[in-house]
Amino acid sequence: MNFEYQIKNESGYDIIYLKGNLMDKSEAQAMLNQINEMIEQGQKNFLLHLKDLKYMNSSGISIMIGILTKARNAGGEVVITGLSSKIKQLLVITKLNSVFKITESIKEAAHILIKN
């Protein structure tokens, strides 16, 4: 399954819906370019919704860390929600569950981002 994304603007943050398999930076380059533009325009808080993300490898992890780094360098935050058990296990194994803020719901994630 190919990688797809959709970005939805909310008040104070953006939700980035990831779908499919995140395995190659070239597949995500359009999304990364769009996020870079958003950060340049002052948007710095992002919610990564991974409910429809089926698989992610080390390149996918690198992409997510890049988004987090850029957001935090701009004074913002990234919150992850909608984790499948497989992706959640990957984040635990890599200890990234202690780096990213992870929530069970969009509402909970939005609360964190609005406070930021």
C-alpha positions in Angstrom: 0.0 0.0 0.0 1.4 3.4 -1.0 1.9 6.2 1.4 -0.7 9.0 1.5 -1.3 11.9 3.7 -3.9 14.6 4.3 -3.4 17.8 6.3 -6.4 19.5 8.1 -6.0 22.9 9.7 -7.5 23.4 13.1 -7.4 26.4 15.4 -3.8 26.4 16.8 -2.6 23.2 15.2 -2.7 21.0 12.1 -3.7 17.4 12.0 -1.6 15.2 9.6 -3.4 12.0 8.7 -0.9 9.3 7.6 -2.1 6.3 5.6 -0.5 3.2 4.1 3.2 2.4 4.5 5.8 5.0 5.4 9.0 3.4 4.2 10.8 5.9 2.0 11.6 9.6 2.4 10.9 10.2 -1.3 7.3 9.1 -0.8 6.9 11.6 2.0 8.8 14.5 0.4 5.7 16.5 -0.6 4.4 16.2 2.9 7.7 17.3 4.4 7.9 20.3 2.0 4.4 21.3 3.0 5.2 21.0 6.7 8.4 23.1 6.1 6.3 25.8 4.5 3.8 25.8 7.3 6.6 26.2 9.9 8.0 29.1 7.9 4.6 30.7 8.1 4.5 30.3 11.8 2.5 27.1 12.3 4.4 24.9 14.7 2.0 22.5 16.4 1.2 19.2 14.7 -0.9 16.2 15.5 0.2 13.1 13.7 -2.9 10.8 13.3 -1.6 7.3 12.6 -4.8 5.2 12.7 -4.5 4.3 9.0 -0.7 3.9 9.0 -0.1 0.2 8.4 3.7 -0.1 8.4 6.7 2.1 9.1 10.4 1.3 8.9 13.5 3.2 10.0 13.0 5.7 7.2 9.5 6.4 8.5 10.8 6.8 12.0 13.4 9.3 10.7 10.7 11.3 9.0 8.7 11.5 12.2 11.7 12.5 14.2 12.5 15.2 11.6 9.0 16.6 11.9 9.3 16.6 15.7 12.7 18.3 15.6 11.6 21.1 13.2 8.4 21.8 15.2 10.3 21.9 18.5 13.1 24.1 17.1 10.3 26.5 16.1 8.9 26.5 19.6 6.1 24.0 18.8 5.1 20.4 19.5 4.1 17.2 17.9 1.6 14.8 19.4 0.9 11.4 18.1 -2.5 9.6 18.3 -4.3 6.7 16.7 -1.5 4.2 17.1 -2.0 0.6 16.0 -0.5 -2.0 18.3 2.2 -2.7 15.7 3.3 1.0 15.4 3.0 1.4 19.2 5.3 -1.6 19.7 7.8 -0.1 17.3 7.8 3.2 19.2 8.3 1.3 22.5 11.2 -0.9 21.1 13.0 2.2 19.8 12.2 4.1 23.0 10.6 6.9 21.0 7.5 6.6 23.2 9.5 8.6 25.7 10.4 11.2 23.0 7.0 11.8 21.4 3.9 12.8 23.3 1.4 10.0 22.6 -2.3 10.2 23.3 -5.3 7.9 23.0 -7.6 10.4 21.3 -7.6 13.5 19.0 -9.3 15.4 21.7 -6.6 14.7 24.3 -3.9 15.6 21.7 -5.7 18.8 20.8 -5.8 19.8 24.5 -2.0 19.4 24.7 -1.3 21.4 21.5 -3.7 24.2 22.4 -1.9 24.6 25.7 1.4 24.8 23.9 
